[in-house]
Amino acid sequence: MTSQPTAMARILSLALTAFIMMIAAVSFPFLTLDAGGLHNATSVIDAVLAFNDGLAIPLAVAVAFFIMVIPLIRLAALIYALGPLVREAPARPGARKAFGLAERLRPWSMAEIFIVGVTVALIKVAGLAAVTIGPAFWAFAGVVIITVLKDQLICRYSIWEALDQSAG
């Protein structure tokens, strides 16, 4: 699919959109719970920091990497590698390594697993408390949809070929 002239531009657009939405997903409130007069709003960062004591610290680091850091690195590497190719400019130094990194991180990017887990938890909690979904939830859901769409559009062979032609 990326052999079409506009296909790489679409992939780059989706990657940029997902990157911006991921920043929003990390920055804004994820959900709010109201139960028995108590009110609690939380963000993705708050969810990671909930595991910050003692033996749970490795879990906090793993959660942060799998749902925030790795997806952002993967998107940034893809943007770095494809940006010049869309403008028909020479590839940036290390573009092949950046695209290779994005490909190696693909199985480790767990944003979609996180959103499925949260959705299941919300269904269970909805009977116990009033749950208000925040903008970060919708941004995360958007990231998942955009990532799936982007991954379906990518023809890895064509990108490797375009990177080789641009470098040589």
Steps between C-alpha positions, in 0.01 A plus 500: 500500500784743569606480136231758424634855529244609759510182709814600692347841563193327646716283722699800618178696566360215705825465695507874576135493604555199726808668655304817582205300632736292716638819656140608570417156642786530748428863588124519557273329756427140404193442712315629803330289766225627729380270778349575837582869480864434414643630175819371338644598163799315361732520202715237333801630690303469828423138409870430449594678825246291692759220495785710637575327828732215586471188291249657258753748358605259219131469410470880482803516271363221279156663475657837415719346229235279340215754487683833466873495426522220241200621294642855499850381401350282226297789358792744524730253319244454223455877464878548491546233233209594272498880528757575230374223271157663484664823379715296260810620686799281588449278803629631830813341647395189687158481332543127434590443865201709610260303282657174619450615861136581428454152356675328792286691753171414328425188708592682822270798452209414729270803478220290350531240778478780757182645348334156491592440865369840603175444313444168678580661836261790428218257428563330837529829695204673335256328739690618808574862412414770251774481237568795273730431209752778449660636184808280548286186467369619162850606393631154592214334312585720201867401522402134492275543195754716316782257579303206365415697185862615458635148545257374236618763249872435545676297236827439681674377184419826317626711788827305522537536123430877513753540783761309300438708185509826696828414669670378186 
